[in-house]
């Protein structure tokens, strides 16, 4: 009797344990990652890493602009590069992202998802939206910060903050919706893979309008129209900034796949690197031929010009085409800097207009010339071949339409923005502030405290 009870209890316990093991195994199997969830995880990780790289480009811009301007304006440059990201992040979270990627309204603007409300943290797609927002906000910050260098050394800090709100909330997101958010240019078939127009042309056009409206720095131009060189104070910083930007561009361009399982990221990284290298070399030889010296600052800008120019076509062209695009960009940036400074008499201390606007436009048009559908198809794009590969004029004309329309939109809205700045806070600092440097009067400190800084003004 006792033995029977013992065995009965033993078998009951064993049965319960077997049942528990079965349920645990079933639960564990259900929790195992599927191939689809693995892809989502890889894409999310890749997109976040790319976003972190692009964020680091803010440091690159800060170093380039600081190095190519005078020591007495160092703190001002650093503050602008910091605050356009901080303020831009909040504005793009509240408003800009929805305008850019919200539900399409007549192909012109997004109308939903304000304050990132479309991101649901309880679903995989909702969590992906957070990663995608972070990737997009660092792009928006890149476009905004381009203006800082072109308007350096004579612009009021308060006016720059107003501009940052405008470009992050309206100017950049609306044009971005046209091309990346399902708007009318996207429906036409415009290709701007990583933002030669969306990011760089917008920032460069804003820089052009701002530089014209704020006027040149004191001492830049003489009464006879000739220009004076106002040298930057720290070329090592400028060079470091270019290398940081080049490094960050490997997040900028390959990261625009937003897919870690799309192996075209390798091709995109190669075309990006080749164009930058070719741009530096052609800029060096061009300035050497024209002025007898291989100018360091122009060579650095040549690398950036190659990077900007390849940003739109990086997923659509062969490595050979990337080299040709980079070589062309390096020549173009030198000629553009000379023309803008000496003929148009527009003071751009760092060459931002030539690097970003001129080569952003060129790079976008280069898609219509050099695109090959075999490369684009591998990256998930559906465009045909460019003009030089038998595709005819269609793609080029679509690209041209996009370049012109975005330029007109940016120019008009930036004129309005800077006019508001001029009427409220004022746009330009006084002559006395320029002579002392913006660090002291605008921020109450010096970038190099304890060092005696000599000026020629």
MOKA-V937043 format. One record per backbone hydrogen bond with DSSP energy under -1.0 kcal/mol. NH is the residue of the N-H (numbers start at 1). CO is the residue of the C=O. Records with the same first field share a line. If there is no record, write none. Layout:
# MOKA-V937043
NH: CO + CO
This chain:
# MOKA-V937043
5: 1
6: 2
7: 3
8: 4
9: 5
10: 6
11: 7
12: 8
13: 9
14: 10
15: 11
16: 12
17: 13
18: 14
19: 15
20: 16
21: 17
22: 18
23: 19
24: 20
25: 21
26: 22
27: 23
28: 24
29: 25
30: 26
31: 27
38: 34
39: 35
40: 36
41: 37
42: 38
43: 39
44: 40
45: 41
46: 42
47: 43
48: 44
49: 45
50: 46
51: 47
52: 48
53: 49
54: 50
55: 51
56: 52
58: 55
60: 56
61: 57
62: 58
63: 59
64: 60
65: 61
66: 62
67: 63
68: 64
73: 70
74: 71
77: 73
78: 74
79: 75
80: 76
81: 77
82: 78
83: 79
84: 80
86: 82
87: 83
88: 84
89: 85
90: 86
91: 87
92: 88
93: 89
94: 90
95: 91
96: 91
97: 92
99: 95
100: 96
101: 97
102: 98
105: 109
108: 105
110: 99
111: 103
116: 113
117: 114
119: 116
123: 120
127: 123
128: 124
129: 125
131: 127
132: 128
133: 129
134: 130
135: 131
136: 132
137: 133
138: 134
140: 136
141: 137
142: 138
143: 139
144: 140
145: 141
151: 147
152: 149
156: 427
160: 156
161: 157
162: 158
163: 159
164: 160
165: 161
166: 162
167: 163
168: 164
169: 165
170: 166
171: 166
172: 167
174: 170
175: 171
176: 172
177: 173
178: 174
179: 175
180: 176
181: 176
183: 177
184: 107
186: 178
187: 183
188: 184
190: 185
193: 312
194: 311
199: 195
200: 195
201: 196
202: 197
203: 199
204: 200
205: 201
206: 202
207: 203
208: 204
209: 205
210: 206
211: 207
212: 208
213: 209
214: 210
215: 211
220: 217
222: 226
225: 222
228: 220
233: 69
234: 67
238: 234
239: 235
240: 236
241: 237
242: 238
243: 239
244: 240
245: 241
246: 242
247: 243
248: 244
249: 245
250: 247
251: 248
252: 248
253: 249
256: 253
257: 254
258: 255
265: 262
266: 263
268: 264
269: 265
270: 266
271: 267
272: 268
273: 269
274: 270
275: 271
276: 272
277: 273
278: 274
279: 275
280: 276
281: 277
282: 278
283: 279
284: 280
285: 281
286: 282
287: 283
288: 284
289: 285
290: 286
291: 287
292: 288
295: 293
299: 295
300: 296
301: 297
302: 298
303: 299
304: 300
305: 301
306: 302
307: 303
308: 304
309: 305
310: 306
314: 310
316: 313
317: 313
322: 318
323: 319
324: 320
325: 321
326: 322
327: 323
328: 324
329: 325
330: 326
331: 327
332: 328
333: 329
334: 330
335: 331
336: 332
337: 333
338: 334
339: 335
340: 336
341: 337
342: 338
343: 339
344: 339
346: 340
355: 351
356: 352
357: 353
358: 353
359: 354
361: 357
362: 358
363: 359
364: 360
365: 361
366: 362
370: 366
371: 367
372: 316
376: 372
377: 373
378: 374
379: 375
380: 377
381: 376
386: 371
387: 368
388: 369
389: 386
390: 387
391: 386
397: 393
398: 394
399: 395
400: 396
401: 397
402: 398
403: 399
404: 400
405: 401
406: 402
407: 403
408: 404
409: 405
410: 406
411: 407
412: 408
413: 409
414: 410
415: 411
416: 412
417: 413
418: 414
419: 415
420: 416
421: 417
422: 418
423: 419
424: 420
426: 421
429: 154
434: 430
435: 431
436: 432
437: 433
439: 72
442: 438
443: 439
444: 440
445: 439
451: 448
